[in-house]
Amino acid sequence: MGFEVKPVGLVRSPYRKNGEAPHQGRFSEEITEIEIFPEFEEGLRDIETCSH
């Protein structure tokens, strides 16, 4: 039996290394975008209604 990992989307960020990103991102002026591939959008519908 095997295990395969596939991406569900992309992250576009000005930070290229972990050490470059601020510890408290909400205080940064930089913009980071998360793009979810269309075939996975349904699985994330209404996710904002969940707390965890």
Backbone torsions as a table, in degrees:
resi	resn	phi	psi	omega
1	MET	NA	139.3	-178.9
2	GLY	-117.6	172.0	179.5
3	PHE	-134.7	127.5	-178.7
4	GLU	-122.2	132.7	178.6
5	VAL	-107.1	128.2	178.0
6	LYS	-125.7	142.1	177.3
7	PRO	-70.4	146.7	176.2
8	VAL	-103.3	-1.6	179.9
9	GLY	176.9	-165.7	-178.1
10	LEU	-130.3	151.8	172.5
11	VAL	-116.7	127.1	175.5
12	ARG	-110.1	114.9	-173.6
13	SER	-140.9	147.9	174.9
14	PRO	-74.3	-12.0	-178.1
15	TYR	-91.7	127.5	-177.7
16	ARG	-102.3	-19.4	179.9
17	LYS	-131.7	151.5	-179.1
18	ASN	-53.6	-41.8	-177.3
19	GLY	-65.8	-17.2	179.8
20	GLU	-80.8	-26.5	-176.5
21	ALA	-76.6	139.6	178.7
22	PRO	-69.9	151.5	178.6
23	HIS	-68.1	-32.5	177.9
24	GLN	-116.8	83.7	-175.8
25	GLY	-58.4	-26.3	-178.9
26	ARG	-67.0	-15.0	179.2
27	PHE	-95.7	3.0	-178.6
28	SER	-92.3	148.8	175.8
29	GLU	-88.3	-9.8	-177.7
30	GLU	-70.7	151.5	179.4
31	ILE	-106.2	130.3	173.1
32	THR	-123.6	134.5	-179.2
33	GLU	-115.2	142.6	174.1
34	ILE	-116.9	122.7	178.1
35	GLU	-110.2	121.7	176.4
36	ILE	-96.1	130.4	178.2
37	PHE	-63.0	141.8	-175.1
38	PRO	-51.1	-36.4	-176.7
39	GLU	-69.8	-9.8	179.6
40	PHE	-111.1	-2.9	-176.8
41	GLU	-59.6	-42.5	-178.1
42	GLU	-58.5	-37.6	-179.2
43	GLY	-67.8	-16.8	179.6
44	LEU	-105.6	1.3	-179.3
45	ARG	-58.3	133.7	178.5
46	ASP	65.3	20.1	-179.1
47	ILE	-62.5	-26.2	-179.6
48	GLU	-66.6	-13.3	177.9
49	THR	-82.7	-7.2	-179.7
50	CYS	-97.7	145.4	-180.0
51	SER	-93.0	-18.5	-178.3
52	HIS	-135.5	NA	NA
